[in-house]
Amino acid sequence: MNYEQILSRLCALSGPSGFEKEVTGTAAELLRPLTDQVYTTRLGSVVGVRRCGRENAPKLLLDAHLDEIGLIVTGYEEGFLRFAALGGVDPRMLPDREVVILTDPPIRGVAACLPPHVQTAEDMDKALPIKDLCIDVGLSREEAERRIPIGTPATYRGGCMSLGEALLCGKALDDRAGFAVLLDVLERLRGKELGVELYVLGSTQEETHSTGAITAAYEIAPNLCVAVDVTHGDSPDASKQETFQLGGGPVIGVGPNCARSLSGRLKETAGELDMPVQVEVMSGSSGTNAWPIQISREGVATAVVSIPERYMHTPVEVVSKADLENTARLLAAFVESLGEGESIC
């Protein structure tokens, strides 16, 4: 898998929560050569199905969300746009940031900011709340109202690029890096016999309420699920107890949101592959789609596998290529290990 190539394509697309159509269309296109069936759910999530040809085989769901954090236009201030957040937007990231307004065709804008020369020392030391910020699109109020209706979404401008030799940097790697890993899993399983029906889900609206995963899981009714997402990566100013090393391997979740049988099996599989892994204790909600999927219908055995990522929910998220490859290797081996008729939950 050429991760830089795939993620450059995926991360260049705009798909804030509730407005993912552009990215889900590309995700479906990428799934088609690797699966037996691709379809879209009522809430816009994309599902690829790899059949095993065995009657009453258990269903395994692999999930990664395709949406990203974003903004939504709420009003006008002269020719400037007022806006609200879609998902967990950090207001510190906004001043002087380039954004893309998702009109047809898209319009570029910049989040307005005061230069330091006209700010007080106190102002320079604090982040402005989103309600006090505006987007400058270079238009009069009349033209802005005509071309950019209230309710129009926006995203950070950007894509994905190499950072040194080992890392990738860009927007929306949370969680399009996870979806790229699932494409790699499907490639690694091409032509191999499986003991499970494999469903790969590119879910929508995770950043706002996980509704894409909730409804897709209800429809698929899987026996077990692995949610693939990102977790906090190491950086000089971050707690060593709360972050994970980039290049240190996939992070396996343990806690009430993670079935012990699946977490244990993932760790055993990593040992058989002689692969480094890290363990994240999740004492409550994992903060991923695994939390609602776990209680879909009568319950689903879930696991969480995470990719360490620096600078989450910014336009410059950073992941390790080696972690992506090792996460795909681990999940492919895990899927292959699930045998026919075996108790796996």
N, C-alpha and C positions, 0 to 999 in steps of 0.2 A: 504494500500500500504506500503510495506517495502521499504522505500526510500533508506536506506543504501545498501540493497541488489541489488536493480535495478541499482543504480548509481555506485556501485562498478563494476558491469558488464559493463555498458555503458562507464564509464570514463576510464576503462582499455584499451579500444579500441582506435586505432589511426584513425583519420579521418580529416586531415587538408583540407582546402577548395580546392575542385577540386579532392580530393582523398578519398572520404567518403565511399567507397564500403563496407568496413568491418563493419562500424557502422550502415549503412543503412540496411544491411542484418539482423543484430540483431534487429534493430527497427521494421522491417517488421515482424519478428518472434514474437515480443512482441505484435504487433497490431492484429495479426490474431485471437486470441481467443476472442477479444473484439469488432470486427467489422464484417460487412457482406461481405466486399470486401477489399483487399489490393492490390495495384499495385505500380509500380515504373515509374516515369516520364522519359522523354528522357534525362533530365539532372541529373537523379539519385535520385531525392527526393522521399520519400516514402509517400503514401497516404492511409489512412484507412477510409472507408466510413461506417457510421452507418445509414441505411435506416430508414425512418419513415413510409413508406407505404402509404403516402398521395400524390395524384397527384398534380403536380405543387407546391410542398412545397418549401419555401425559402431554400436557401443553406447557411449554416453557416460554415465558415472555421476557425479552430483553428490551429495556426501555432507556431512551435518552431523549431529553426534550430539545425541541428545535427553536423555541421562542427565545427572545432576548429582552432585557430591560429596555424601556424606551420612554417616550414622552407623548402627550396628547394635548392638542390645542384646545384651550378653554375660553379664549377671548382675545381682545385687541387693545393695545395701548398706543394710540396714534398708529404708526405703521409697524409697530412691534407686536409680537405674539405673546400672550400669556399662555401658560401651560401647566399641566400636572404630570406626575410620574406614573408610568406603567411599570409596576414592580419596584424593586429596591434600588432606586437611583440615589447615589450619593451626591448631595448638592455641592460638595467640594469639587466634583469633577466638571461642573457645568460652566462656570465663567470662562469665556474666550474659547469655548469648545465648538468645533464645526459639527453641524448636524444636517441631516437630510430630512426634509419634510415630504411625506409620502403622498403627494399629489400626483396627478398624471399629466405631464411628466413630473418627476420629482423636482423640488426646489431646494437649493442649499441655503443654509442660514448659519448664523453664529450666535451663541449665547452671549448676551450683552454683559459687559463688565466695565467697571471704572478703572482707569489706569492708576498706578500707585501714587502718582503725583498729586491726585486730588482726593485721596483717601486719608483718613486719620490713622494713626498707629493702631488704635483699637479696632477699626474696621478691617485692617489688613490681617488681624489675628483671628478672625471668625468667618465662618461660612454663612453666606446669606441663605435664608430659607427659600425653597422653590417658589413660593407664592410671591416673592419679591424680585424674581428674575424674569427676564424677557428674552425672546429670540428676535434678532434683527435679520429680516429677509430683504432689506433694501427696497421696500415697497411703500407706497402711500397706504393710509388706512383703507381707503376705498378699494384699491387694487388688492390689498391683503385679504379683505373680506370677500372679494369676488373670487380670488384664486385659491384661497386656503380656508375652507369652511371649518367652523367649530367642530371638534371631534376628529380632525385629521391627525394621524399618528406621526411620530418622528423617531429617528434613531441617531446614534452617533455615526458620523462618517468614518469609514475605515474598512479594513479587510484583515489580512493575515500576512505576516512576513517572518523570515528567519531572524532570530536574535542570536548572533554567534553561530556556532555549528550545531549545538545540541538542542536549542530551544526554538519555540514558535511564539509569536506575539501578535495579538490582535483583539478585535472586539468579538463578542458572542462565542468565544471559545467555551464559555459556559452556556450551553452544553453541546455545541456543535462538534467539539472535540470528542465528546462521548459518542455522538452519532457516527462520526468517522471511524471510531473504534469498532462500532457494531458492523459497519460495512466491511472492515478488515476481518472481523470474525466470520462473516458470511463467505468472504473470499477463501479463508483458511479451511472452511468446511466444504468447499465446493467439491462435489463428487464423492463425499464420504457418507457412509451409512450412519444414520442417527437413530436413537431410541426414543426420541421425543419429536412432537410437532413443534417447530421453532417459529415463534412470532417475534419479529423485530419492529418495535414501535418508535416512531419519531413523533413525540407528543407535543401538543400545543398548550399554551397558557400555564405552564409550570410556574412562571415567575409571579403570577397573580393568585392562582388558587389550585393548580394541578388539575383543572377540569378536563383537559384533554386526556390525561392518563386515567382519571377516575372513570370516565365514560367508556374509554377503550377497554380497560380491564373488565368492566362489567359485561361488555359485549363478547370479549374473547373468553372470559372465564378460565384463566390459566390455573394450573395446579401449583406452579411456582414461578417466581419472578426474580430477576436481578436488575435493579435500577443502577444505571451507570451515570454518574454525575461527577462534579468536581468538588474538591475540598481545599482547604486553605494551605497554600504552599509557604515554604520558608522564605523569610527576607530579614535583613539586618534589624529591623525595628519590630519584628513580630515575636510573640512568645514561642519559645521552643517546645513548650508543652501543648500548644494548641495548633501547631502547624506541622507540615510533613515535607520531607525533603524532595525537591524536584530531582528526578533521576534515581530516587530511592525505591521505585517500584510502585505498583498499584496499592491502594489503601483499602483494606477489607474492614467493613463495619461490624462491630459487635455491640449488642444491646437488645432492648425489647422490640425494636423495629426489624431485627435481623434474626431469622430462624437459625438456631445454633447448628442444626444439621448442615445447612447450606454454607454458613460462614466457615464451619470446620472443614467441609469438603473443599471449599476454595483454598483454604490454607494448605490442606494436604496436597491438592493438585499443584500448587505453587512449589511445594517441597519436591514433588516428583519432577518438576521442570527445572529444579535448582535455580529458582527465580526469587530475587529479593522482593518481599512484600512488607507493607507497613500496616499497623492495626489502629483503627480509630474507635475509641469507646464512645458510643452514642447512647447516653443515659435516658433520652426521651425520643422525641421526633428526630429523625435523621435529617430533616430539612430537604428531603428529596421526594420524588414521586412514590418511593417505597412506603411512605407513611400512609397515604390513603389507599394504595393498592393492597396493602396488607389486610385491610378490612373490606375488600370488595366481595360482594355476595356473602358466602359463608366463611370467607377467609382464604388468604393466599400465603403460602410460605414464601418469604421474601429474603433477599440479601441485598446489600449495598456494596458496590465496588466504585471507588472514587479515584479520580486523577488529581494529583496535587497541582494547584494552580495559584500563581501569585496575582495579586491585584484584582481580585474578583469584583465583578460589577463595575469595571472601568473599561475605557476603550483600549487599554493596553494589557489585557490579561496575558499571562505567560505560562506555557506548559512545556514539558520535556518530551521530545520525540521518542526517547527510549521508554518513558512511562506509557505512552500511547501504544507502542508496539508490544510491550510486556502485558498491558491490560488485555489487548486483543489475543495474545498467545494464551493467557490464563483462561479467558472466557471460552475460547475455542476448545481447549483441552477439557474444561469443565463440562461443556455441552457434550463432547464425545464420550465422557465418562458416564453419562446417564444411560444406563442399560435398560433394555426392554423388560417390563414386568417388575423392575426393582422398586422397592419402597424408597422414595427420594425426598419425602417431605418430613 
